[in-house]
Amino acid sequence: MGKEEIVSKLDVIFKIMEKEKPDLLKLITLFIRNYFQDDEDLTDVMNRKNVEEKEAKEMLSQTIERWKDELVTEGIGQGERHKAIESARSMLNDGMPVQQIAKYTGLSVDEIESLKI
């Protein structure tokens, strides 16, 4: 079995182990790094695996941050809308005209009319 075939098979094994046994993969990775530290081809495989892992972690981190920002923005928007509806109800109870309520709350006339019920 040639070096290229070994490197190719190791790459496949790493991908399988990464899904099935990530802790064992870490131990094997350390062993291979230490044992074959002078072999450039094997070092390349190990480095590529680490780069892919770092990229995946970075992508996941960026995705989580984006989702967090979107959820915060959505939550703020819902909170603002809830506040506008509560203000409109109070204004209606005080007898303020619907058009004026719409002007101050940003709600549509139809939305305000539906609050009368």
N, C-alpha and C positions, 0 to 999 in steps of 0.2 A: 504494500500500500504506500503510495507516494505522499509527499508532504502536502500537496494541494488537496488530495482526497481527505487526508486527516483534518486539515483546516476546515474544509467544507463540512465534514461530518460534525466537527466540534461546534460549528456555528449552528447547525440544526439542533444538536443536543442542548446547547445553551438556550435556544428559543423555547424548547419543550420544557426544560427545567425551570425556566423563568416563570412559566405559568403554573407548573405542578409543585416544584420544591424550591422556592426562591432562597431559603436559608442555606440549603445544601449547595445551591449554585454559587453562593458567596464563598463558601469554604473551598469549593473546587476551583473557583476563580483565583483565590489567593494561592492555592497550591500550584496551579499552572503558572501563574505569574512568577513565583519564586523558583520553580523547577526549570522553567524554560525561559528565563529572563534574557538569555542571549539569542533566542530564536526570533528573528524579525517577523516572520509570517504569523506565528502564534501571538506575538505581542500585538500585531495589527488587529487580529481577531478580537483580542481582549479589549483593546482600546476602542474599537468600533462598537462593541457591546456597551462599554461605559458611556460613550457619546450618545448612543441611542437611549440609554437609560436616563441620562441627564436631560436630553431633549424631551423625553416623555414626561419627566417630572416637571420640567419647566412649562410644557404645554398644559399640563394638568393644573399647575399653579396659576397660570394666566387665565385659564378657563374658569377656575373657581373665583378668582378676583373679578372677572367680567360678570359672572352670575351674581356675585355679591353686590356689585355696583348696580346691576339691573334690578335686583330685588329691592335694594334700598331706594332706588329711584321710583320703582313701582309703588313701594310702601308709602313714600312721601306723597306721591300723586294721589293715592287712595285716601291718605290722611287729609290732604288738602280738600279733596272732593267731599269727604265726610264732614269736615268743618264748614264748607260752603253750604251743604244741605242743612246742617244744624242752624247755621246763621239764618238761612232762608226761612226755616220753620219759625224761628223767633220773630223775624221781621213780619211774617204773615200773621202771627199771633198778635203783634202790635198794630196790625191794620195797615201796614205799608203797601203801596201799590206794587203789583207784580212786575211791571216794567222797571221800576226803581230797584227792586230786589235783584232782578236779572243784571242790571247795571253794576251793582256792588258785589255780587257773588260770582259772576261769570257763568252762572247757570242759565240754561235756556228758559224761555217763558213756559214751554211745555213741561219742563222738569219741575218748575216751581208750581205750576197748576196741579201737577200730579201729587204734590205734597199737601194740597188742601184736603185731600180725601182721608 
